[in-house]
Amino acid sequence: QVQVVESGGGLVQPGGSLRLSCAASGFTFSSYAMSWYRQAPGKERELVATISSFGSIYYAEFVKGRFTISRDNAKNTVYMQMNSVKREDTAVYYCYVPRFSSWGQGTQVTVSS
C-alpha cells in the first residue's frame, strides 16, 4: 500500500537550516505530485509546497525564498530544504501524496534559541 515516512526534523536555532526527507513506497513515485504540509499547535494544517511529477513547483508565500522542495525519483524521496528558519516555522511537518490522499506520520521541527 501507499506509504510515506518523514525524517529529518529536530531543534534548530532561528536563522539556521534543516533538511526534511520523505521516503515513499507502494506506488510509482515518479508519476505523482508530492507535497509538504505543516501544522503548528492550535492551528490548522497548511500547505507548504508541492512538486509535480515533471518538476513544476508551488510554494506558500510564507516560505518563498527560504524553503526549497525537490525530489529524487531514483530514491523515491522528496526533500524540503529549510533555510533562514523562523520561530513561526515551528510545526509538525507532513508529507502528502495528493493522488492517494496519503499522509505520513509527521516530523517535528522546533525553531528556538
C-alpha positions as a Markdown table, in Angstrom:
| # | Residue | x | y | z |
|---|---|---|---|---|
| 1 | Gln | 0.0 | 0.0 | 0.0 |
| 2 | Val | 1.0 | 3.7 | -0.3 |
| 3 | Gln | 3.3 | 4.7 | 2.5 |
| 4 | Val | 5.3 | 7.8 | 3.1 |
| 5 | Val | 7.8 | 8.2 | 6.0 |
| 6 | Glu | 9.2 | 11.6 | 7.0 |
| 7 | Ser | 12.6 | 12.2 | 8.8 |
| 8 | Gly | 15.0 | 15.0 | 9.5 |
| 9 | Gly | 13.1 | 17.1 | 12.0 |
| 10 | Gly | 14.6 | 18.4 | 15.1 |
| 11 | Leu | 15.6 | 21.5 | 17.1 |
| 12 | Val | 17.2 | 24.4 | 15.1 |
| 13 | Gln | 18.1 | 27.9 | 16.0 |
| 14 | Pro | 16.4 | 30.9 | 14.3 |
| 15 | Gly | 18.3 | 31.6 | 11.1 |
| 16 | Gly | 19.5 | 28.0 | 10.8 |
| 17 | Ser | 18.9 | 25.3 | 8.3 |
| 18 | Leu | 17.3 | 21.8 | 8.3 |
| 19 | Arg | 16.5 | 19.3 | 5.6 |
| 20 | Leu | 13.5 | 17.1 | 5.8 |
| 21 | Ser | 13.1 | 13.9 | 3.8 |
| 22 | Cys | 10.1 | 11.8 | 2.8 |
| 23 | Ala | 10.6 | 8.2 | 1.6 |
| 24 | Ala | 7.7 | 6.9 | -0.4 |
| 25 | Ser | 6.7 | 3.4 | -1.3 |
| 26 | Gly | 3.8 | 1.4 | -2.7 |
| 27 | Phe | 3.3 | 3.4 | -5.9 |
| 28 | Thr | 5.1 | 4.7 | -8.9 |
| 29 | Phe | 6.7 | 7.7 | -7.2 |
| 30 | Ser | 7.9 | 9.4 | -10.4 |
| 31 | Ser | 4.4 | 9.7 | -11.8 |
| 32 | Tyr | 2.8 | 11.7 | -9.0 |
| 33 | Ala | 3.0 | 15.1 | -7.3 |
| 34 | Met | 4.2 | 15.2 | -3.7 |
| 35 | Ser | 3.5 | 17.9 | -1.1 |
| 36 | Trp | 4.7 | 19.1 | 2.3 |
| 37 | Tyr | 2.2 | 20.4 | 4.8 |
| 38 | Arg | 2.7 | 21.7 | 8.3 |
| 39 | Gln | 0.6 | 22.1 | 11.4 |
| 40 | Ala | 1.5 | 24.4 | 14.3 |
| 41 | Pro | 0.0 | 24.0 | 17.8 |
| 42 | Gly | -3.6 | 25.3 | 17.8 |
| 43 | Lys | -3.6 | 25.9 | 14.1 |
| 44 | Glu | -5.0 | 24.2 | 11.0 |
| 45 | Arg | -2.8 | 22.1 | 8.8 |
| 46 | Glu | -1.5 | 24.3 | 5.9 |
| 47 | Leu | 0.2 | 23.6 | 2.5 |
| 48 | Val | 3.9 | 24.5 | 2.4 |
| 49 | Ala | 5.0 | 23.3 | -1.0 |
| 50 | Thr | 4.2 | 21.0 | -3.9 |
| 51 | Ile | 6.3 | 19.5 | -6.6 |
| 52 | Ser | 4.7 | 17.9 | -9.6 |
| 53 | Ser | 5.8 | 14.7 | -11.4 |
| 54 | Phe | 7.5 | 16.8 | -14.1 |
| 55 | Gly | 9.1 | 19.3 | -11.6 |
| 56 | Ser | 6.7 | 22.2 | -11.5 |
| 57 | Ile | 6.8 | 23.7 | -8.0 |
| 58 | Tyr | 4.4 | 25.7 | -5.9 |
| 59 | Tyr | 5.4 | 27.5 | -2.6 |
| 60 | Ala | 3.2 | 29.1 | 0.0 |
| 61 | Glu | 4.0 | 32.8 | 0.3 |
| 62 | Phe | 5.4 | 32.4 | 3.8 |
| 63 | Val | 8.2 | 30.1 | 2.7 |
| 64 | Lys | 9.2 | 31.6 | -0.6 |
| 65 | Gly | 12.9 | 32.3 | -0.9 |
| 66 | Arg | 13.6 | 30.3 | 2.2 |
| 67 | Phe | 12.5 | 26.7 | 1.6 |
| 68 | Thr | 13.2 | 24.5 | -1.4 |
| 69 | Ile | 11.3 | 21.4 | -2.3 |
| 70 | Ser | 13.0 | 18.8 | -4.5 |
| 71 | Arg | 12.6 | 15.2 | -5.5 |
| 72 | Asp | 14.9 | 12.3 | -6.3 |
| 73 | Asn | 12.9 | 9.8 | -8.4 |
| 74 | Ala | 15.7 | 7.2 | -8.3 |
| 75 | Lys | 15.4 | 7.2 | -4.5 |
| 76 | Asn | 11.6 | 7.6 | -4.3 |
| 77 | Thr | 12.2 | 10.5 | -2.0 |
| 78 | Val | 11.1 | 14.1 | -1.7 |
| 79 | Tyr | 13.0 | 16.7 | 0.3 |
| 80 | Met | 12.4 | 20.0 | 1.9 |
| 81 | Gln | 15.5 | 22.2 | 2.4 |
| 82 | Met | 14.6 | 24.8 | 5.1 |
| 83 | Asn | 16.9 | 27.8 | 5.3 |
| 84 | Ser | 16.7 | 31.0 | 7.4 |
| 85 | Val | 14.1 | 29.4 | 9.6 |
| 86 | Lys | 11.9 | 31.5 | 11.9 |
| 87 | Arg | 10.2 | 30.7 | 15.2 |
| 88 | Glu | 6.9 | 30.7 | 13.4 |
| 89 | Asp | 8.2 | 27.7 | 11.3 |
| 90 | Thr | 7.8 | 25.6 | 14.4 |
| 91 | Ala | 5.3 | 22.8 | 13.5 |
| 92 | Val | 4.9 | 19.2 | 12.7 |
| 93 | Tyr | 5.7 | 18.7 | 9.0 |
| 94 | Tyr | 3.8 | 16.1 | 7.0 |
| 95 | Cys | 4.5 | 14.5 | 3.6 |
| 96 | Tyr | 1.4 | 14.1 | 1.5 |
| 97 | Val | 0.6 | 12.2 | -1.7 |
| 98 | Pro | -2.4 | 14.1 | -3.2 |
| 99 | Arg | -3.3 | 11.4 | -5.7 |
| 100 | Phe | -3.9 | 8.9 | -2.9 |
| 101 | Ser | -4.8 | 11.2 | -0.1 |
| 102 | Ser | -2.0 | 9.6 | 1.9 |
| 103 | Trp | -0.2 | 11.2 | 4.8 |
| 104 | Gly | 2.9 | 10.4 | 6.7 |
| 105 | Gln | 3.2 | 10.4 | 10.5 |
| 106 | Gly | 4.9 | 13.8 | 10.5 |
| 107 | Thr | 8.2 | 15.1 | 11.8 |
| 108 | Gln | 8.5 | 17.8 | 14.5 |
| 109 | Val | 10.5 | 20.9 | 13.7 |
| 110 | Thr | 11.2 | 23.3 | 16.5 |
| 111 | Val | 12.8 | 26.6 | 16.0 |
| 112 | Ser | 14.2 | 28.0 | 19.2 |
| 113 | Ser | 17.3 | 29.5 | 20.7 |
